[in-house]
Amino acid sequence: MIRLVSTFIILLTIVLSLPAIAQEMTSRQNEILKNAISADGWLTEAMHKEFWAAVPENIKSDPKALEIIFTAVEESSIIALQFQREAWVSMKMSLAARKVVRTPNYEAVKTSVLKLGSISNSVKQIETNVRNAEAMIEAAAFGKPMAGPRGNFYVTEELVEQVLLGLDGSFFRFRRLANPVWSYKVNEYPFPDLHIRILWDSPFRKEISDMVVEGGRSVKVVMLDNRLSEKDQVGIGFIDMKGRWADPEKAATRTALFSLKAMGISEAKPVTYRWRNRVSAEVSGTAMTSDGPINASVRIVEAPEYGGFWQILGISTGSLIEAVDLREILEKSIQID
């Protein structure tokens, strides 16, 4: 999803090349900041500690100097992220109105982001990204296709929603990184289209797609994921089958095995039992890929009242035990509505 629209998104290297930032930050700090702001990025407590440990002592001991540096980082990063948000909200409004509509703040934020180009010597790159934003707003309004790295695509409500959720995560991780004190606070995140709420300490990303199931029928899949670190992630999806399974236990088992097979894991033994008084199948396994081992743990849960099922995932390149632990942590944080 993120790569699909990468021709529009403001590259973070523009922000990181600003003189006030580049002179005071190490390459590793830039790397951590870039990763945190990326729509598919992550930020761990260890990364936060490493980032702040690299702040020079003369700046650490001078609150005024510290404020100047990180105000510059925040203002520049927020402008870049805010322009993306204003553009995507404009696309959402244009989709609904079937004509070009821009948010009240769009033009002001566009002016601010164009100024970043002159400061960072990236005028052409910024102008190209702004033109792409304008083209996507128009494409949303009139249903025209856009050219992307993987071919043409349409600006749809689903695409807009998943990008906006990704930007929420970028804002969240940036503000967490910019605070010298690591903060941990659990919030409730409602997802009506998945019929659940999740208690978690950071926003989830969302992706909506179609999947072909047995019999050649296409069904809607809404998938959430949260990247916890370079090696760990969790996810939950809802697959709308438009009705109940004829044999829920066998179907849950087949679906659990298929989920692992899609990740290259073929040797696994599923276990079926009731979870929260629902038909459930659980399976875990490991596969060796060109990038190293991948460990995954999956639970499939029938949702008869919603005519579908949930898929709950824990994935780790560390160990199978870690993947199972991640899935179980997520399960304990889910409230079914």
C-alpha positions in Angstrom: 0.0 0.0 0.0 2.7 2.5 1.0 4.8 1.8 -2.1 1.8 2.3 -4.3 1.6 6.0 -3.5 5.3 6.6 -2.9 5.4 8.9 -6.0 3.4 11.4 -4.0 4.5 11.1 -0.4 7.1 13.7 0.7 10.4 12.0 1.1 11.7 12.3 4.7 15.3 12.9 3.4 14.1 16.4 2.6 13.3 17.1 6.2 16.5 15.4 7.5 18.6 17.5 5.1 17.6 20.8 6.6 20.7 22.6 7.9 19.5 23.2 11.4 18.8 19.4 11.8 21.6 17.9 9.8 24.3 19.8 11.6 23.2 18.6 15.0 22.1 15.0 14.4 24.2 11.8 13.8 23.5 9.5 10.9 22.1 7.0 13.3 19.7 9.6 14.8 18.6 10.5 11.3 18.0 6.8 10.6 15.9 6.3 13.7 13.9 9.5 13.0 13.3 8.4 9.4 12.2 5.0 10.5 9.8 6.4 13.1 8.1 8.7 10.7 7.8 6.2 7.9 4.2 5.0 7.4 5.3 1.4 7.8 7.9 2.2 10.4 8.3 1.3 14.1 9.9 2.7 17.2 11.1 0.7 20.2 12.1 1.9 23.7 15.7 0.8 22.9 15.7 3.0 19.7 14.3 5.9 21.7 17.1 5.5 24.3 19.7 5.2 21.6 18.4 8.4 19.9 18.6 10.5 23.1 21.9 9.0 24.2 23.5 10.4 21.0 22.4 14.0 21.8 25.6 15.9 22.6 26.1 16.7 26.3 26.4 20.4 25.6 22.9 20.3 24.1 21.5 18.1 26.7 22.7 20.5 29.4 21.3 23.5 27.6 17.5 23.4 27.5 17.3 26.3 25.2 19.6 24.7 22.6 17.7 21.5 22.9 14.4 23.3 22.3 15.8 25.0 19.2 17.0 21.8 17.6 13.9 19.7 18.2 11.5 22.6 17.4 13.2 22.7 14.0 12.8 18.9 13.6 9.2 19.0 14.8 8.1 21.9 12.6 9.7 20.5 9.5 8.5 16.9 10.0 5.0 18.0 11.0 4.7 20.2 7.9 5.6 17.3 5.7 3.3 15.0 7.4 0.5 17.6 7.7 0.6 18.2 3.9 0.1 14.5 3.3 -2.8 14.5 5.7 -4.4 17.6 4.2 -4.0 16.1 0.7 -5.5 12.7 1.6 -8.4 14.3 3.5 -9.0 16.4 0.3 -9.1 13.2 -1.7 -11.7 11.8 0.7 -13.8 14.9 0.4 -13.4 14.9 -3.4 -14.5 11.3 -3.6 -17.7 12.1 -1.7 -18.5 15.3 -3.6 -17.4 13.9 -7.0 -15.7 17.2 -7.7 -12.4 18.7 -6.5 -12.6 19.8 -2.9 -9.7 20.8 -0.7 -9.6 21.2 3.0 -9.6 24.7 4.5 -5.9 24.3 5.5 -4.7 22.7 2.3 -3.3 25.8 0.5 -1.6 27.2 3.6 0.1 23.9 4.3 1.1 23.5 0.7 2.8 26.9 0.8 4.7 25.9 3.9 5.8 22.6 2.4 7.0 24.4 -0.7 9.1 26.6 1.5 10.9 23.5 2.8 12.2 22.8 -0.7 14.1 26.1 -0.9 15.6 25.6 2.6 16.7 22.0 1.9 17.7 22.5 -1.8 14.9 20.1 -2.8 12.7 22.4 -4.7 12.1 20.1 -7.7 11.4 17.1 -5.6 8.9 19.0 -3.4 7.2 20.5 -6.4 6.9 17.1 -8.0 5.3 15.7 -4.9 2.9 18.6 -4.7 1.9 18.1 -8.4 1.3 14.5 -7.7 -0.9 15.4 -4.7 -3.0 17.7 -6.9 -3.3 15.0 -9.6 -4.5 12.5 -7.0 -7.1 14.9 -5.7 -8.4 15.3 -9.2 -8.3 11.6 -9.8 -10.3 11.0 -6.7 -12.9 13.6 -7.8 -13.5 12.2 -11.3 -12.6 8.5 -10.9 -9.6 8.6 -13.1 -6.7 6.1 -12.8 -3.3 7.2 -11.5 0.0 5.7 -12.5 2.1 4.1 -9.8 5.3 2.1 -9.4 3.2 -1.2 -9.7 0.9 0.0 -12.4 -2.3 2.1 -12.6 -4.6 2.4 -9.6 -7.7 4.2 -8.5 -7.9 6.5 -5.5 -10.7 4.7 -3.5 -12.2 5.3 -0.1 -10.4 2.2 1.2 -7.0 3.4 -0.1 -7.6 6.9 1.5 -8.6 5.3 4.9 -5.6 3.0 5.1 -3.2 5.8 4.2 -4.7 8.1 6.8 -4.3 5.4 9.4 -0.7 5.0 8.4 -0.2 8.8 8.9 -1.7 8.6 12.3 1.0 6.1 13.2 3.7 8.4 11.8 2.5 11.3 13.9 2.3 9.1 17.0 5.8 7.7 16.7 7.3 11.1 15.9 5.8 12.7 19.0 6.9 9.8 21.1 10.5 10.1 19.8 10.6 13.9 20.2 9.8 13.5 23.9 13.1 12.9 26.0 11.1 10.7 28.3 9.8 7.4 26.9 6.0 7.3 27.3 3.8 4.3 27.4 0.0 4.7 27.6 -2.6 2.2 26.5 -5.5 3.6 24.5 -8.7 2.0 23.2 -8.8 1.8 19.4 -12.3 1.0 17.9 -12.6 -0.7 14.5 -16.3 -1.0 13.7 -15.7 -2.6 10.3 -13.9 -5.5 12.2 -16.5 -5.5 15.0 -13.8 -5.1 17.6 -12.0 -2.7 19.9 -8.3 -3.1 20.8 -6.4 -1.8 23.9 -2.9 -0.9 22.6 -0.2 1.6 23.1 0.1 2.8 19.5 -2.2 3.0 16.4 -2.7 0.2 13.9 -2.3 0.3 10.2 -5.2 -0.9 8.0 -5.4 -2.5 4.6 -8.5 -3.5 2.7 -8.4 -6.1 -0.1 -10.3 -8.8 -1.8 -9.5 -12.5 -1.4 -10.7 -15.5 -3.5 -12.0 -18.4 -1.4 -13.1 -21.9 -2.1 -15.5 -22.0 -5.0 -13.9 -19.0 -6.7 -15.9 -16.5 -4.7 -14.3 -13.1 -3.9 -14.7 -11.8 -0.3 -13.7 -8.6 1.5 -10.7 -8.7 3.9 -10.0 -5.9 6.4 -6.6 -6.3 7.9 -4.9 -4.4 10.8 -1.2 -4.7 11.7 1.2 -3.1 14.1 4.9 -3.3 13.7 6.5 -3.6 17.1 10.1 -3.8 16.1 12.3 -4.9 13.2 11.5 -8.5 13.9 8.1 -8.6 15.6 4.6 -7.6 14.5 1.0 -8.5 15.3 -2.2 -8.3 13.2 -5.9 -9.1 13.1 -8.2 -9.3 10.2 -11.9 -9.8 9.5 -12.9 -11.8 6.5 -16.6 -11.2 5.4 -17.9 -14.5 4.1 -21.5 -13.1 3.9 -22.8 -16.2 5.8 -21.8 -19.0 8.1 -19.6 -22.0 7.3 -21.3 -25.3 6.7 -18.8 -27.0 8.9 -17.2 -24.3 11.1 -14.5 -26.5 12.7 -13.2 -28.0 9.5 -13.3 -24.6 7.8 -11.4 -22.9 10.6 -8.8 -25.6 10.4 -8.4 -25.3 6.7 -8.2 -21.5 6.9 -5.6 -21.6 9.7 -3.4 -23.9 7.6 -3.9 -21.7 4.5 -2.8 -18.6 6.5 0.5 -20.2 7.4 1.0 -21.6 3.9 0.6 -18.1 2.5 3.7 -17.2 4.5 5.7 -20.3 3.3 5.0 -22.4 6.3 3.7 -25.8 5.2 4.4 -28.2 8.1 2.1 -27.4 11.1 -0.5 -29.2 13.2 -3.6 -27.2 14.0 -5.6 -27.5 17.2 -9.3 -26.8 17.4 -11.2 -25.7 20.5 -13.6 -23.0 21.6 -12.2 -19.6 22.2 -14.5 -17.1 24.0 -17.2 -19.7 23.3 -16.6 -19.6 19.6 -15.3 -22.1 17.1 -11.6 -21.6 16.8 -8.5 -23.2 15.2 -4.9 -22.4 16.3 -1.7 -23.3 14.4 1.9 -22.2 14.6 5.0 -22.9 12.5 8.4 -21.9 11.2 9.8 -21.6 7.7 13.2 -20.7 6.4 13.3 -17.9 3.8 16.0 -16.1 1.9 16.0 -13.4 4.6 16.2 -16.0 7.5 13.6 -17.7 9.6 10.0 -16.6 9.9 7.8 -17.8 12.8 4.1 -17.3 12.8 1.2 -18.2 15.1 -2.4 -17.9 13.8 -5.8 -18.2 15.4 -9.0 -18.4 13.3 -12.2 -17.5 15.1 -15.7 -17.9 13.7 -18.0 -14.8 13.9 -21.4 -16.3 13.0 -23.3 -13.1 14.0 -21.2 -11.1 11.4 -21.1 -13.8 8.7 -17.3 -14.2 8.7 -14.3 -14.9 10.8 -11.3 -13.2 12.5 -7.7 -14.0 11.8 -5.3 -13.2 14.7 -1.6 -13.2 14.0 1.7 -13.0 15.8 4.9 -13.0 13.6 8.5 -12.9 14.7 11.9 -13.6 13.1 13.2 -14.4 16.6 11.5 -17.7 17.7 8.3 -19.6 17.5 7.7 -19.0 21.2 7.9 -15.3 20.6 5.3 -15.5 17.8 2.9 -17.4 20.0 3.4 -14.9 22.9 2.7 -12.0 20.5 -0.5 -13.5 19.3 -1.7 -14.2 22.9 -0.8 -10.7 24.0 -3.0 -9.3 21.1 -5.8 -11.7 21.9 -6.0 -10.5 25.5 -6.2 -6.9 24.2 -9.2 -7.5 21.9 -12.8 -6.8 22.8 -15.5 -8.2 20.5 -18.5 -6.0 19.9 
